[in-house]
Amino acid sequence: MTKYGFLGLGIMGNAMATNLVRAGFEVTVWNRTPAKCTPLIELGAHPGSSPREVVADCDITFAMLSDPAAASEICFGPNGVLSGIGDGRGYVDMSTVDDTTARNIMQAVTERGGRFLEAPVSGTKKPAEDGTLIILAAGDETLYKDSVAAFDKMGKKHMYLGEVGQAARMKLVVNLVMGGMMVALCEGMALGLKGGLNGQQILEVLDAGALANPMFKGKGALLLQKEFHTSFPLKHMQKDLRLAIGLGDALGQPLHGTAATNETFIRARAEGHAEEDFSAVFEVIR
């Protein structure tokens, strides 16, 4: 039986690892805050004392970390992934990072004799809990094939996109669009409410035509209730917008609309909404 590791048990990682354990897979978990491992251990997971121990003991280790700095620290830091990888064992980084960070980790892992796959996901807390994420993978194709059984428990769709860096780029494109859509929804809602329109009717009209989409339907009702229970933290959306703008600079692609969207999220972070759901950007728009 394949032995899996899982590093990082935040909002997304906890749900994803839980689905693996509930599916009957042998899973070893690690988190910088050890208490976050307890619920998974109670479900049947094994505790790991460090990233090094986890990757050394497992055939394939998944990581779900907050940003490029965290992904790099877990890989290159003391008792990190690099000190335990080798002998063809797999490391699958599912964090949302820039393509340069993904390539740096890939090079280091492969130089130590391991296999590397980047596999960021499209989806937030509820899809992670339901196992309906979209997994965007690139890198070692043999590792991709070996990870399919686990991917099937974490997501409803997985795609292989080629060389390392392409999955990171795809994820930034997805979140660039999502961030812009959220700001557009919030601005439209704010304008309509100030103009005396009924918020529920605004959502009903949007849902009846070409603009209908799950995000507007799910988040729109929460905007009206001013409920911003965290599904995808606002600070992470702003981080992804920043990374997308950086990619645009590197490729010579102007992103004027995304730059404006990013500034709106920066303002929301500055006003104390960083840990709330990214839909809390409504608070600085309305």
Secondary structure by P-SEA (a helix, b strand, c coil): cbbbbbccccccaaaaaaaaaaaccbbbbbccccccaaaaaaabbbbbccaaaaaaaccbbbbbbccaaaaaaaaccccccccccccbbbbbbcccccaaaaaaaaaaaaaacbbbbbbbbcccaaaaaacbbbbbbbccaaaaaaaaaaaaacccbbbbbcccaaaaaaaaaaaaaaaaaaaaaaaaaaaaaaacccaaaaaaaaaacccccaaaaaaaaaaaaccccccccaaaaaaaaaaaaaaaaaaccccaaaaaaaaaaaaaaaaccccccccccccccc
